Amino acid sequence: MVCRGSHLLPRLFEPAPKGGGHPVSAMSISFHIRGQAPHLPWFLRRLEAQGLAAAREPAATRLPAGWMGIELEDCWLDLGRDGDHALAERLARCAALSLPVVELRGDWSPFAAEHGFMLLIGNPPAPDSAACRMLDALAPAPGCWLPCGPAHSARFCERVFIALQHQGLGSLRQPDGAPHALQWEAMLESQWRIADKLAELAQGYLAERVGLLPPYPSPLPEAAQHFAAALARAILLTLPDPAVRGEWLARIQTILANQGAN
């Protein structure tokens, strides 16, 4: 956020008067928007578009300078773009303050200031809490955000979605108006590298955050009963192992060789 030298941009918001079109909150919400990043003004504009009007005086902060997110009176909404270790350090600091942490991840777009952000949420807040109302205000519509599971789950889901997006687009040649032969071997190799990365991500998440790998007994263990765990389990159960992929490649090569001979 453009801070002009400041790492803390305080804002205190209250719901607009009745008839002002505020759809998500029936209570005043005091918070700080903290940090510096290009997308933070978009968050502020989205909140203002939802009818949250700025009040005059901010509350004092309890958290270190340099963190990026939204500090409520009773919760920290973490917008850090760093890794799991840094998040774990912030979780420990907030736990010492008895301050709940909600993890927010997503592909922030300037258009979201008008239409709402596609939010991936780790450790979702309780319904009717100030943090829940804040997420409803930031989302395209109240409740239109994805609860991924406990803390760190939103990061995992974001990494998977980025890999899947790259899998769909990364192997395609940029159009230049000229015909080109299909480089199917290179395309398959690229796809399988991404598949290996997805399997690595899934195994790492289940091992570190859930504590066990599939197949699971029935009923499903409680630690695996969340979206991110289900996504990781689906990846591991559907991706073929390298030996099977090698068989597929040999069959494709045989088919193409026969077609070329004919």
N, C-alpha and C positions, 0 to 999 in steps of 0.2 A: 504494500500500500504506500502511496506517496506520502511519506511522513514528514518531509522537510527536516530531517535530522532526528526525528523522534522515533523511538521503538514502541511507543504506546499511544494509540489513538483512542481515547475514551469516548464512548457514546452511551447515553442513558436513554432508553426508549420507553415510551408509554403508548398504549393503544389509542388510536384516533377516536374521536367522539362517535357516538352512535350515529349511524347513517353515513359514516365516512368510508365504508367498504372494507373494514378490517375483518377478515374471515377466520383468523386463526387464534386469537388470544383474547381472553376476557380479563387479563390481569396485566399490570405494568411489569416490565422486564428490565432489570438493570444489568448492563453488561459493558465490557470493554472489548473492542476489536484490537488485537495486539499483533505486532510484527510488521514486516515490510514485504510485500509481494504484489505483483500487478493485478491479481484477482481479488484482493481484499476490497477495493472500491466497488467491485461488482456485487459483493456480498452486502455492502452497505446500501447500495442502490436497490437491491432486491428487498431488503427489509423496509426501506422507505416506501417502495411501491406497494407493499402489503399494508401500509397505513400506520407504520410505527414511527411516531414523530419524536425527534430528538428533544430531550429535556436539557437542563442547564448544567447540573453538577454531576460528575462521575463519582463512583465509590473508589476507595483506596484498593490497590492491588495487593495480592498476597504472593504472587508468583514471580520468578526471576525474569529479568529483561532478556530479550532475544527469543522468547517463545512466540509461536505463531498460532493464533486461534481466537476463540471468543470466550472470555471469562465472564461467567454468570456469578451471581451471589453464591450459588450452591452447586456449581458444576463448571468443569472446564471442557470446552468443545475444541478438540485438538485438530488443527489444520496443518501440522508439520508435514513436510514433503520428504523427510529423512527415513531411515530404516527402522527395523524392529528394535535394535539396541537403544537408539535414542528415545523411541517411544517408551520402552521399558523404564528408562531413567525418569521420564516425566511421570509415568504411572506411579513409580515409587515415591517421587516428591509429593504428588497429589495425595497419595495414600497417607503420608505422614501428616497432611493437613486435613484428613478426612474429607477430601474433596473428590467426588466422583468424576471420572473422565469418560467422555464420549469421543470416539475416533471417527473423523470425517475424511473420506477420500472421494475422488472423482476427477473427471476431466473438465476442469473449470473453463467455461466459455463466457465471453462478454455478453452473448445473447441471453444467458441465464439471468442476468440482471432484470430482464423483462419477463422471461418465461419460466424461470425457476431452475435450480440446479439438480442434476441427477446425482443423488447422494448415496454413497455406500457407507454404512454405519456399523462400527464396531462398538460393542457394549452399549446397546441402545438405552435411552433413558426411560424412566417410568412414564406411563400415560398421564396426561394432564400436568406434567411437570413443566417448569419454565424451559428446560432444555428441549423437551418434546415440542412445545409451542414454537421454539426457535427453529427447529428442523422443519416443522410444518410451514413456517413462513418462508424458509429458503427453498423448499421443494416446489415443483410445479403445481402441486395441490396438497392440501393437508393429508398426511399419511402416505404420500407418494415418494417414500424413500425406502431403501432396502436394508433391513436389519440383517447383517451378515453373521453375527455371532458375538463372541467375547472380543475383548481388545486384541488387536493384531489381525482379526478376521477381515476387516475392510481392506487392509493392505494386501492381503493374499488375494482377495477377489479382484482388486484392481489389477494386480500383476497378471492374473489369468486372463482377464478381459483384454488387456493390452496385447498379450501373446496371441489370443484368438484373432484379434483384429489384424495383427501383423501376418498371421497365418493365411488370412483371406486375401490380403492385398500385397504382401511383401514379395511374393514370387511372380507377380504379374509385371510384364514389361511395360514401361511407359510408352504410350502410343506416339509414334513419330510419322505416321502416314505411309510407312513402307511395310511390305509383307515380311514376316520373319518366321522361320521354322520354329516349331514348338520345342523348347528345350525341356522335355519332360523329365529327364534324369536329374537335371539341376533343380527343377521344381519339386520333385519328390524328395530329394535330399534336403532341400530347405524346409519342406513340410515336416519331415521326420526329425530334423534338428529341433524344431519348435515343439514337436510332440515329446521329445526327450526332456525339453525344458519344462513343459507342463507337468510331466510325470515327476520331475525333480521337485518342482514347487509343491505338488500335491503331497508327495511323501514327506517333505520337510514340514509342511503345515500339520499334517496328521500326527507325525512323530513328536513335534515340539509342543503343539497347542492342544492336541486331543489325547496323546499318549498311547495310541494304538493304531495299527493299520488294518484295513479290511482283508478278508471278510470278517464281519462282526457277528456276534451271537444275536439271537432274538430273545427278548426285545432289544432294540437298539440302545447301546449305552447312552446315558444322559449327556456325557461329554461330547458325543457325536451328533446330538440332536440340534444342529443349527445349519444355516444355509451354506456357510463356507465349508464345513465338514462334509456336507452332502455333495457339494461341488467337487471337492478333492477326491472323495470316494468314487464319484462318477468318472472322473478322469482316469483313475487307476484301474477301474474295472472295464473301461471301454478301449483304452489304448492298447494296441498289440505290442507284444514284447519284440525285441530286436530280431529274434530267430524267425518269428512269423513274418515280420517285415521283409526279411531276406528272401523268404519263400515267395512272397508277393512280387518282389522285384524280379526274381528269376522267371516267374510266370509271364510277367509283362514283357520282359526281354525276349522270351520265346515267341510270344504272340506277335510282337513287332517284327522279329526276324522272319517269321513265316509269312507275314504280310508283305515284307520287302521282297522275299523270294518269289512271291506270286505276281 
